[in-house]
Amino acid sequence: MATDKTEPIAILGAGAWGLSTAFHLLEAGYKNITVFDRASEIPSRYSAAYDLNKIVRAEYEDDFYTDLALKAINRWKTPLWGRNFHQVGYVLATSSEAPAKAVKHLQTALLSVKDHPVFAAGITPLETPQAFKDIYWQFSGPLSGFRGYHNRLAGYAHSSNAMADIHQQLVGKGVKFVLGPEDGKAVKLLYSDHDQRSLERRCTGFQVASGQHHYARRTIVCLGAWAATLIPDIGAYVVAKSWSVAHVQLTERESDYLRGIPVLNVRDLGFFFEPDPASRLLKLCPLGAGYVNTDKSTRISIPPGGSVTAPRDYIPASDEKKLRQLLRETLPWLEDRPFVDQRMCWFADTADSDYTVDFVPNTGDSLVVMSGDSGHGFKMMPIVGEWVVRLLGDGRQVQSRWQWKWIPEGKGSKDWGDDVSWRIGTTREIRDVIDERDRAVRARL
Ligand SMILES: Cc1cc2nc3c(=O)[nH]c(=O)nc-3n(C[C@H](O)[C@H](O)[C@H](O)COP(=O)(O)OP(=O)(O)OC[C@H]3O[C@@H](n4cnc5c(N)ncnc54)[C@H](O)[C@@H]3O)c2cc1C
């Protein structure tokens, strides 16, 4: 039966993936789309992409994601998306202190692009600190033992601005937005009674915090790290996890000095971007396995709220140490600058880094969930919504790796994905970070 494109579709979550979903459904002819978000304005400050910039690169150990990222990069280079894309290049490196896992990851990433028909011509191996300085003439640090490579066909996108632009486009084309902590925050999905024969129950809509019910033919849950708040079963394998983010405030002249530097990603320390010309902030992220917030009774990790309060303007001491080391090696004149706008940013992780884009089992074709971005989903924003259009058209997820996963009882939420090759270190509980911060505050009193 042909899909009726006038039936009401509700998209819950106006982050990177929810906005892309609305955009592509509209392009595909769907006419009755409403997007709900708990934030009062877009970009949502709760989105993992509420940020100055995100890396856009196609190095994956897996051709499947390399091909998707290449498609996304080509889309980033079109007029609609290109305003927010900066192809400044990308350097992947390790320092002299790097553990074997980081060195191996670097080698595998290089293999994935060095003979690639699209990337090969733009790859430059960097074997010595001087080779790095030839690209980043601004780097005056020792770059001790740095080795890596430069990929010319990559860079970053301004993620908050990309979300703001697409939101504006969608509003202009008639997509409705319901925003705010009362009217826009979905608190419960609504279901029909179980069908006695199939045991299926259809999702008929959802309730928002104000108590109001909304009905939709299809509900598409794009809540990122919050997916398990509405669909608890997904919490067995989609884990809310956070990484730290910090910034250095530069002067206008300092910002000019660093303009045009490629994204530098040192696998055992962290990464940073060219400064944002508008705010003159240099954004840094330490690399590590991240922090989870596991509820002791359900064993599900969702972002703090309720009894656990996220630390404010704080990042763990071990992360700060990595970032100071990164600056000492590269831009030592910034090493002791105060960090501003420090935060823990929540995304939806899976043990194998695969996304989920599928119908929720036993709900027919009424409820779709998109989550498990695994910290590499923003770059896909220009194409994510196409995956949903295909899913609705096909009536099932033909891409097995993106299908819903049933995790055997008792096995979920234990493997936090520390084995994934590009994660270095061990995942920690956010509670331990908060205790550590409190101890540090007490010690200073
Ligand atoms: C520190 C950090 C660095 C990253 N770096 C990169 C990178 O370099 N490259 C890259 O490609 N990706 C990166 N990512 C990942 C990227 O940000 C995510 O893949 C992307 O944001 C996922 O989009 P999403 O729409 O699934 O989730 P989000 O963008 O997080 O959006 C979720 C939305 O749901 C809304 N919401 C939550 N609960 C409710 C509710 N109950 N009702 C209504 N709305 C709700 C939120 O307000 C938000 O707008 C990074 C992530 C982090 C945390």
The ligand as a MOL file (V3000), in Angstrom:
LIG
                    3D

  0  0  0     0  0            999 V3000
M  V30 BEGIN CTAB
M  V30 COUNTS 53 58 0 0 0
M  V30 BEGIN ATOM
M  V30 1 C 31.9650 16.1300 23.1540 0
M  V30 2 C 31.3660 15.5900 21.8780 0
M  V30 3 C 32.0870 15.6830 20.7070 0
M  V30 4 C 31.5470 15.2010 19.5170 0
M  V30 5 N 32.2740 15.3330 18.3760 0
M  V30 6 C 31.7620 14.9070 17.2080 0
M  V30 7 C 32.5180 15.0730 16.0240 0
M  V30 8 O 33.6300 15.6250 16.0540 0
M  V30 9 N 31.9600 14.6580 14.8440 0
M  V30 10 C 30.7230 14.0600 14.8040 0
M  V30 11 O 30.2920 13.6740 13.7240 0
M  V30 12 N 29.9810 13.8940 15.9270 0
M  V30 13 C 30.4730 14.3030 17.1140 0
M  V30 14 N 29.7440 14.1570 18.2650 0
M  V30 15 C 28.4390 13.4590 18.1950 0
M  V30 16 C 27.2820 14.3490 17.7340 0
M  V30 17 O 27.1610 15.4950 18.5340 0
M  V30 18 C 26.0200 13.4910 17.7880 0
M  V30 19 O 26.2510 12.3550 16.9710 0
M  V30 20 C 24.7520 14.1920 17.3150 0
M  V30 21 O 24.5100 15.3630 18.0230 0
M  V30 22 C 23.5680 13.1920 17.4840 0
M  V30 23 O 22.3740 13.8370 17.1210 0
M  V30 24 P 20.9820 13.4120 17.8080 0
M  V30 25 O 19.9560 14.2300 17.1360 0
M  V30 26 O 20.8470 11.9290 17.8180 0
M  V30 27 O 21.1190 13.8500 19.3360 0
M  V30 28 P 21.1980 15.3350 19.8960 0
M  V30 29 O 21.8430 16.2200 18.9050 0
M  V30 30 O 21.8000 15.2320 21.2470 0
M  V30 31 O 19.6740 15.7940 20.0180 0
M  V30 32 C 18.7820 15.2560 20.9580 0
M  V30 33 C 17.6220 16.2500 21.0850 0
M  V30 34 O 16.6070 15.6730 21.8910 0
M  V30 35 C 16.0530 16.7130 22.6870 0
M  V30 36 N 15.3640 16.0860 23.8150 0
M  V30 37 C 15.8960 15.3440 24.8050 0
M  V30 38 N 14.9220 14.8600 25.5990 0
M  V30 39 C 13.7410 15.3090 25.1060 0
M  V30 40 C 12.3790 15.0930 25.4530 0
M  V30 41 N 12.0240 14.3360 26.5090 0
M  V30 42 N 11.4230 15.6680 24.7010 0
M  V30 43 C 11.7510 16.4430 23.6240 0
M  V30 44 N 13.0270 16.6740 23.2540 0
M  V30 45 C 14.0210 16.0930 23.9690 0
M  V30 46 C 17.2490 17.5580 23.0740 0
M  V30 47 O 16.8540 18.8640 23.4850 0
M  V30 48 C 18.0300 17.5610 21.7590 0
M  V30 49 O 17.6560 18.6430 20.9430 0
M  V30 50 C 30.2560 14.5920 19.4860 0
M  V30 51 C 29.5270 14.4890 20.6800 0
M  V30 52 C 30.0710 14.9820 21.8640 0
M  V30 53 C 29.2700 14.8440 23.1210 0
M  V30 END ATOM
M  V30 BEGIN BOND
M  V30 1 1 1 2
M  V30 2 1 2 3
M  V30 3 2 2 52
M  V30 4 2 3 4
M  V30 5 1 4 5
M  V30 6 1 4 50
M  V30 7 2 5 6
M  V30 8 1 6 7
M  V30 9 1 6 13
M  V30 10 2 7 8
M  V30 11 1 7 9
M  V30 12 1 9 10
M  V30 13 2 10 11
M  V30 14 1 10 12
M  V30 15 2 12 13
M  V30 16 1 13 14
M  V30 17 1 14 15
M  V30 18 1 14 50
M  V30 19 1 15 16
M  V30 20 1 16 17
M  V30 21 1 16 18
M  V30 22 1 18 19
M  V30 23 1 18 20
M  V30 24 1 20 21
M  V30 25 1 20 22
M  V30 26 1 22 23
M  V30 27 1 23 24
M  V30 28 2 24 25
M  V30 29 1 24 26
M  V30 30 1 24 27
M  V30 31 1 27 28
M  V30 32 2 28 29
M  V30 33 1 28 30
M  V30 34 1 28 31
M  V30 35 1 31 32
M  V30 36 1 32 33
M  V30 37 1 33 34
M  V30 38 1 33 48
M  V30 39 1 34 35
M  V30 40 1 35 36
M  V30 41 1 35 46
M  V30 42 1 36 37
M  V30 43 1 36 45
M  V30 44 2 37 38
M  V30 45 1 38 39
M  V30 46 1 39 40
M  V30 47 2 39 45
M  V30 48 1 40 41
M  V30 49 2 40 42
M  V30 50 1 42 43
M  V30 51 2 43 44
M  V30 52 1 44 45
M  V30 53 1 46 47
M  V30 54 1 46 48
M  V30 55 1 48 49
M  V30 56 2 50 51
M  V30 57 1 51 52
M  V30 58 1 52 53
M  V30 END BOND
M  V30 END CTAB
M  END
